[in-house]
Structures are given as structure tokens and as C-alpha cells.
Amino acid sequence: MILFNTVMQNEKIAIVALVIIIVGALSVFLAATYGEDILNNLFQEEKTIELGDCADVNYIGKLVDGTVFDSSYTYPDNKTGGTPLNIFVTMNKSEAPPTEYPQYSSDLIEGFLEGLVGLKAGETATIGPIPPEKAYGANKLGIGDTFSTSNLAMVMNQTVEVIELTDESISLKWIGMEDLGNFTMPQMIIKNLSSLDQNEMVIYPPPYYLWENSSKIINIADETVEVKLTPTKGTNISETIQVVQYNDKIIFILPDATTVVLNDTSVTLTTSPEVGNNYTYSQDVGYEVINMTLTIESVVNDTINISILYEGEKTYQLSNKTLNFDRTYSMPRLYKDIPPMYQEYIFGQDIIRAGYSMHELAGKELIFEVTIENVYKTS
């Protein structure tokens, strides 16, 4: 028969109870301060990065010859200073990080993200060499390369050739338009994005676009392309209201009240609405469609006074009754000196689709020395 020491047994029970109280209190404090996920991470025996996890990573990026091109450290030589990179480890760029980790990003090269999978918290490792196609692209864009884009003469698809390329700018030339045939004229054309004057940045050509597939190239010069318009409609030009601004004039194209007069050299649009007529005008502003009611208030000589009712508020807009423009127009072939700040936005994805990259490290194999500071098991 085994006899228990009741005094010792009571002491053990008290110690165990005290430990439970301390651990419970600590858990409540940590959960309240850092969120419940930290508890899951604290009591993981081994935290290995998997797809869907988040991690804090310090890194030194090098070329294969050892040249350092980037680092999270302020002083890469002795690995001091700086801030670890907050990484959401996923191959799906459209996937959002867990809600508890909004600052964590997957906007990193594919080879780097792949190399993190399987590494453990506290581990230092080398990722690479990463081939160019899993880094910043295999083919760096250069002079003579071509790609297609619809964002230079919006929204007309053009094939352009790189004629100048520096760190400060890129210049492009429209090519391959000899067999274009009839096309719809763009509404806006890039002119000089290096200018600080908004009026110099873009060109607004005459409204040939009101007639789809009615413009045709009649002459190609080194820097310009001459276009001629042959309108296909003389009445009911548009089934919806369109607001046209050309030079210093504004004219409202109304479905039942706008006609065209054509001669060998020019086009004249004339809008003749009845006073009191109402029209519904819809405008897509990107995040919503705005619906307005337009009323013809008066017509005096060449001026039409139009009231615009939107959400109970009424404003007024003057419209010209007539608009005259030439049947021929010279479109630019050259898009000169486009600064880097616009390149990615305007045609960055077009360059990628053509198999090129504009990144300075395109065509390079890369190596990363990484230290996994923390792993958060969110997968």
C-alpha cells in the first residue's frame, strides 16, 4: 500500500494551479495586445514557411558576381540597421494577405517567393541563382524592339518601335500602319508628357471618332500620318448624347437634333434642338455611372443654354450650335521623351505581354542571402 504525503501533495497542487493562472493571464494579455494569431505562433515547436504564411525577412540581393544591388539592411556588410521585409508568401498575386497582416505584401519576384518556402524561423539561407525569367524578365527592352499598345492614341491599337531609350526617358515611333484600312479615330493622343502644362501633354484631335471605322490614312511621312474622314451618317450620328470639345468650342451631340454638312475639305456639325426638350445623359466616371437630365433652356444665335439636373441640383452649360473642322488631320507618329513615371502606367503591361522588361536587372541571374526573422502561420 502506498501512502501519500498529503502536505507535499497539496504543495504540488498549489504550484500547478499557480502556473495555470500565470499562463492563462499571459495568454489573455498577449491575445489582447497582439491578436489571437500570436498565441498560435508562440506555441508552434517549429515554424516553417508554407504558401499562405507571412514572414519577416532580412535580405541581401546580389548579382552572380557578388555585386550587391539591394538590401533590407542599412549596412549590408555587417547586417545592421534597416527593417525586415514584411512578406505574404503566395504565388497568386491577386490574393490578399490575412486581415491581421494588412502590411504584408506578395509584390516580389517569383523566384524569391519560391525560395522562402520550406525555410524556418531563425534560419539564414541562400536563394538562387534565380534565372531571369523568374526574376525581372529574360529580355530587357532595347532600341529597335517593338510592342503593341492602345494607350498612346486612345483607344487605337498601335505597333510602336523603340527609337530612343535612356534612364530618363523613352521615345517610340508608330509603325506598320500601311495596311491598316479604315479605323476609328482616337479621342486623345499623347503629345509631350515631359511638359508640366496639361495642354501640352495631350492632343485632342477633331471628333472623327463620332463615325466608327470612317477614318483612313492617305499619306505617311517620317513624323506624321495624314488621315481623311469620310462620315457614314449625316443624321442620328449618335444614339446617345456625346459632349465634344475641339479647340475652344463645346458642342452637345443630340441623337434627334444633330446633322452634318460635308464638302471636299471640311465637316460642319449643327445641333438644332427644340427649346424645352429633355434628354437623359449618363456618364461613367469609373466607380459609378452618373445619370443626369438635360433640358434645352434657350437657343440664341450660335449658343444653346442647357440646364443639367443631378441629384436635385441644377447647373447650366453653354453649348455651341455649330462646330466646323477639316476632313484631313495629321496624326503624330512620334511619342518623344516619355518619363519613367508614366512608362509603367501607360504601357508597362504591353511590354510584358510582348516578352520584354524595362527593369534594370532584366536578363540577370540573382542571388539572395536571407535571414528569416519571424514566421506567422497563417496558411
MIROSE-957416 format. One record per residue (C-alpha): residue in three letters; x, y, z. Coordinates in steps of 0.5 Angstrom, whole numbers, always signed. Layout:
BEGIN
ALA | X | Y | Z;
...
END
This chain:
BEGIN
MET | +0 | +0 | +0;
ILE | +3 | +7 | -2;
LEU | +2 | +12 | +3;
PHE | +1 | +20 | +0;
ASN | +5 | +25 | +4;
THR | -1 | +30 | +4;
VAL | +3 | +36 | +5;
MET | +7 | +35 | -1;
GLN | +1 | +33 | -5;
ASN | -2 | +40 | -3;
GLU | +4 | +44 | -5;
LYS | +4 | +41 | -12;
ILE | -3 | +42 | -13;
ALA | -2 | +50 | -11;
ILE | +4 | +50 | -15;
VAL | +0 | +47 | -21;
ALA | -5 | +52 | -20;
LEU | -1 | +58 | -20;
VAL | +3 | +56 | -26;
ILE | -4 | +55 | -30;
ILE | -6 | +62 | -27;
ILE | +0 | +65 | -30;
VAL | +0 | +62 | -36;
GLY | -8 | +64 | -37;
ALA | -6 | +71 | -35;
LEU | +0 | +72 | -40;
SER | -5 | +69 | -46;
VAL | -10 | +74 | -44;
PHE | -5 | +79 | -44;
LEU | -2 | +77 | -51;
ALA | -8 | +76 | -54;
ALA | -11 | +83 | -52;
THR | -4 | +86 | -54;
TYR | -2 | +83 | -61;
GLY | -8 | +79 | -63;
GLU | -10 | +71 | -62;
ASP | -5 | +69 | -68;
ILE | +1 | +71 | -64;
LEU | -1 | +65 | -59;
ASN | -2 | +60 | -65;
ASN | +5 | +62 | -67;
LEU | +8 | +62 | -60;
PHE | +7 | +55 | -58;
GLN | +9 | +52 | -65;
GLU | +15 | +48 | -64;
GLU | +18 | +49 | -71;
LYS | +15 | +55 | -75;
THR | +17 | +53 | -83;
ILE | +14 | +58 | -88;
GLU | +9 | +55 | -93;
LEU | +5 | +58 | -98;
GLY | +0 | +63 | -95;
ASP | +4 | +64 | -89;
CYS | +7 | +71 | -87;
ALA | +14 | +72 | -85;
ASP | +19 | +78 | -83;
VAL | +25 | +77 | -88;
ASN | +32 | +81 | -88;
TYR | +36 | +80 | -94;
ILE | +42 | +82 | -99;
GLY | +41 | +82 | -106;
LYS | +47 | +80 | -110;
LEU | +49 | +79 | -118;
VAL | +52 | +73 | -119;
ASP | +59 | +76 | -119;
GLY | +58 | +78 | -112;
THR | +55 | +86 | -113;
VAL | +50 | +88 | -108;
PHE | +44 | +91 | -111;
ASP | +39 | +92 | -106;
SER | +39 | +90 | -98;
SER | +34 | +91 | -93;
TYR | +40 | +93 | -88;
THR | +42 | +100 | -88;
TYR | +49 | +97 | -88;
PRO | +50 | +90 | -91;
ASP | +57 | +89 | -90;
ASN | +55 | +88 | -82;
LYS | +48 | +86 | -83;
THR | +46 | +92 | -79;
GLY | +40 | +97 | -79;
GLY | +34 | +97 | -83;
THR | +28 | +94 | -83;
PRO | +26 | +87 | -85;
LEU | +21 | +86 | -91;
ASN | +14 | +84 | -89;
ILE | +12 | +78 | -94;
PHE | +6 | +75 | -95;
VAL | +8 | +68 | -98;
THR | +4 | +67 | -104;
MET | +5 | +66 | -112;
ASN | -2 | +68 | -113;
LYS | -1 | +76 | -114;
SER | -9 | +77 | -113;
GLU | -9 | +74 | -107;
ALA | -10 | +79 | -101;
PRO | -6 | +78 | -94;
PRO | -9 | +75 | -88;
THR | -13 | +81 | -85;
GLU | -9 | +81 | -79;
TYR | -3 | +83 | -83;
PRO | -5 | +88 | -88;
GLN | +2 | +91 | -89;
TYR | +5 | +84 | -91;
SER | +6 | +84 | -99;
SER | +7 | +79 | -104;
ASP | +9 | +84 | -109;
LEU | +16 | +81 | -110;
ILE | +19 | +77 | -116;
GLU | +17 | +69 | -117;
GLY | +24 | +66 | -115;
PHE | +25 | +70 | -109;
LEU | +18 | +68 | -106;
GLU | +19 | +60 | -108;
GLY | +26 | +60 | -105;
LEU | +23 | +62 | -98;
VAL | +18 | +56 | -98;
GLY | +21 | +51 | -93;
LEU | +25 | +56 | -89;
LYS | +25 | +56 | -82;
ALA | +24 | +62 | -77;
GLY | +32 | +64 | -75;
GLU | +35 | +61 | -81;
THR | +40 | +64 | -85;
ALA | +40 | +61 | -93;
THR | +42 | +63 | -100;
ILE | +36 | +63 | -105;
GLY | +39 | +62 | -112;
PRO | +42 | +63 | -117;
ILE | +35 | +66 | -119;
PRO | +34 | +65 | -127;
PRO | +32 | +72 | -130;
GLU | +25 | +69 | -132;
LYS | +23 | +68 | -125;
ALA | +27 | +75 | -123;
TYR | +26 | +81 | -127;
GLY | +25 | +78 | -134;
ALA | +29 | +75 | -139;
ASN | +29 | +80 | -145;
LYS | +31 | +87 | -143;
LEU | +27 | +92 | -148;
GLY | +32 | +96 | -152;
ILE | +33 | +100 | -158;
GLY | +29 | +97 | -164;
ASP | +24 | +93 | -160;
THR | +17 | +93 | -162;
PHE | +11 | +92 | -158;
SER | +3 | +94 | -159;
THR | -1 | +99 | -154;
SER | -7 | +102 | -154;
ASN | -6 | +108 | -149;
LEU | -2 | +113 | -153;
ALA | -7 | +114 | -158;
MET | -13 | +112 | -154;
VAL | -16 | +107 | -155;
MET | -13 | +106 | -162;
ASN | -8 | +100 | -162;
GLN | -1 | +101 | -165;
THR | +5 | +98 | -166;
VAL | +11 | +102 | -164;
GLU | +18 | +101 | -164;
VAL | +23 | +104 | -159;
ILE | +28 | +109 | -162;
GLU | +31 | +112 | -156;
LEU | +32 | +109 | -149;
THR | +35 | +112 | -143;
ASP | +35 | +112 | -136;
GLU | +31 | +119 | -136;
SER | +26 | +117 | -142;
ILE | +24 | +113 | -148;
SER | +22 | +115 | -155;
LEU | +17 | +111 | -159;
LYS | +15 | +111 | -167;
TRP | +9 | +108 | -169;
ILE | +10 | +103 | -175;
GLY | +6 | +98 | -179;
MET | +0 | +102 | -181;
GLU | +1 | +101 | -188;
ASP | -5 | +96 | -189;
LEU | -9 | +99 | -183;
GLY | -15 | +100 | -187;
ASN | -21 | +104 | -184;
PHE | -21 | +105 | -177;
THR | -24 | +109 | -171;
MET | -20 | +116 | -170;
PRO | -18 | +116 | -162;
GLN | -20 | +121 | -158;
MET | -14 | +123 | -155;
ILE | -7 | +123 | -157;
ILE | +0 | +123 | -152;
LYS | +4 | +129 | -154;
ASN | +9 | +131 | -149;
LEU | +9 | +128 | -142;
SER | +15 | +132 | -140;
SER | +11 | +138 | -140;
LEU | +8 | +141 | -134;
ASP | +3 | +144 | -138;
GLN | -3 | +140 | -138;
ASN | -5 | +143 | -145;
GLU | +2 | +141 | -148;
MET | +1 | +134 | -145;
VAL | -4 | +131 | -150;
ILE | -7 | +133 | -156;
TYR | -15 | +133 | -157;
PRO | -16 | +131 | -165;
PRO | -22 | +133 | -169;
PRO | -28 | +129 | -167;
TYR | -27 | +124 | -173;
TYR | -29 | +118 | -167;
LEU | -36 | +120 | -168;
TRP | -36 | +116 | -174;
GLU | -33 | +109 | -173;
ASN | -29 | +106 | -178;
SER | -29 | +112 | -182;
SER | -22 | +115 | -182;
LYS | -17 | +113 | -187;
ILE | -9 | +114 | -187;
ILE | -8 | +118 | -194;
ASN | +0 | +119 | -193;
ILE | +5 | +117 | -189;
ALA | +11 | +122 | -187;
ASP | +17 | +121 | -182;
GLU | +14 | +124 | -176;
THR | +6 | +125 | -178;
VAL | +1 | +121 | -181;
GLU | -5 | +124 | -185;
VAL | -12 | +122 | -184;
LYS | -18 | +123 | -188;
LEU | -25 | +123 | -185;
THR | -31 | +120 | -189;
PRO | -37 | +121 | -185;
THR | -42 | +115 | -186;
LYS | -48 | +119 | -182;
GLY | -51 | +125 | -184;
THR | -56 | +125 | -178;
ASN | -57 | +121 | -172;
ILE | -50 | +121 | -171;
SER | -50 | +118 | -164;
GLU | -55 | +114 | -161;
THR | -53 | +117 | -154;
ILE | -51 | +124 | -152;
GLN | -44 | +126 | -153;
VAL | -40 | +132 | -151;
VAL | -35 | +134 | -156;
GLN | -30 | +139 | -154;
TYR | -25 | +142 | -160;
ASN | -21 | +148 | -160;
ASP | -24 | +153 | -156;
LYS | -31 | +150 | -157;
ILE | -36 | +145 | -154;
ILE | -42 | +142 | -158;
PHE | -47 | +137 | -155;
ILE | -49 | +132 | -160;
LEU | -56 | +130 | -159;
PRO | -59 | +124 | -162;
ASP | -65 | +127 | -165;
ALA | -62 | +134 | -167;
THR | -55 | +134 | -170;
THR | -54 | +134 | -177;
VAL | -47 | +134 | -181;
VAL | -46 | +138 | -188;
LEU | -40 | +135 | -192;
ASN | -36 | +138 | -197;
ASP | -29 | +137 | -200;
THR | -25 | +140 | -195;
SER | -29 | +141 | -188;
VAL | -34 | +138 | -184;
THR | -40 | +142 | -180;
LEU | -44 | +139 | -175;
THR | -50 | +143 | -173;
THR | -54 | +142 | -167;
SER | -62 | +145 | -167;
PRO | -66 | +142 | -161;
GLU | -73 | +145 | -159;
VAL | -73 | +149 | -153;
GLY | -76 | +145 | -147;
ASN | -73 | +138 | -150;
ASN | -71 | +134 | -144;
TYR | -65 | +129 | -145;
THR | -62 | +123 | -140;
TYR | -55 | +124 | -140;
SER | -51 | +118 | -137;
GLN | -43 | +119 | -135;
ASP | -39 | +113 | -133;
VAL | -34 | +116 | -128;
GLY | -30 | +110 | -127;
TYR | -33 | +107 | -120;
GLU | -40 | +109 | -122;
VAL | -45 | +111 | -127;
ILE | -48 | +118 | -126;
ASN | -55 | +120 | -129;
MET | -57 | +127 | -131;
THR | -63 | +130 | -134;
LEU | -61 | +136 | -139;
THR | -66 | +141 | -141;
ILE | -66 | +146 | -147;
GLU | -67 | +152 | -144;
SER | -66 | +157 | -150;
VAL | -62 | +158 | -156;
VAL | -59 | +165 | -158;
ASN | -56 | +165 | -165;
ASP | -50 | +160 | -164;
THR | -51 | +159 | -157;
ILE | -55 | +154 | -153;
ASN | -56 | +154 | -146;
ILE | -57 | +147 | -143;
SER | -59 | +146 | -136;
ILE | -56 | +140 | -132;
LEU | -60 | +137 | -126;
TYR | -56 | +132 | -122;
GLU | -59 | +130 | -115;
GLY | -63 | +135 | -114;
GLU | -58 | +141 | -116;
LYS | -59 | +145 | -123;
THR | -53 | +148 | -126;
TYR | -52 | +151 | -133;
GLN | -48 | +149 | -139;
LEU | -47 | +153 | -146;
SER | -46 | +149 | -152;
ASN | -44 | +152 | -159;
LYS | -50 | +150 | -164;
THR | -44 | +149 | -170;
LEU | -37 | +146 | -170;
ASN | -33 | +146 | -176;
PHE | -27 | +142 | -177;
ASP | -22 | +140 | -183;
ARG | -23 | +133 | -186;
THR | -16 | +131 | -186;
TYR | -12 | +131 | -180;
SER | -4 | +130 | -179;
MET | -3 | +125 | -173;
PRO | +4 | +124 | -170;
ARG | +8 | +118 | -171;
LEU | +13 | +120 | -165;
TYR | +12 | +120 | -158;
LYS | +18 | +123 | -155;
ASP | +21 | +123 | -148;
ILE | +16 | +120 | -144;
PRO | +19 | +120 | -137;
PRO | +20 | +114 | -133;
MET | +14 | +116 | -128;
TYR | +9 | +115 | -134;
GLN | +12 | +109 | -137;
GLU | +9 | +103 | -133;
TYR | +2 | +106 | -132;
ILE | +2 | +107 | -140;
PHE | +5 | +101 | -143;
GLY | +8 | +97 | -138;
GLN | +4 | +91 | -138;
ASP | +4 | +92 | -146;
ILE | +12 | +91 | -146;
ILE | +11 | +85 | -141;
ARG | +6 | +82 | -146;
ALA | +11 | +83 | -152;
GLY | +16 | +79 | -148;
TYR | +20 | +85 | -145;
SER | +22 | +88 | -139;
MET | +24 | +95 | -137;
HIS | +27 | +93 | -131;
GLU | +35 | +95 | -130;
LEU | +36 | +88 | -127;
ALA | +33 | +84 | -133;
GLY | +37 | +79 | -136;
LYS | +41 | +78 | -130;
GLU | +41 | +72 | -125;
LEU | +40 | +74 | -118;
ILE | +42 | +71 | -111;
PHE | +39 | +73 | -104;
GLU | +42 | +72 | -98;
VAL | +36 | +72 | -93;
THR | +35 | +71 | -85;
ILE | +28 | +69 | -83;
GLU | +27 | +74 | -77;
ASN | +19 | +71 | -76;
VAL | +14 | +67 | -79;
TYR | +7 | +67 | -78;
LYS | +3 | +61 | -79;
THR | -3 | +64 | -83;
SER | -4 | +59 | -88;
END
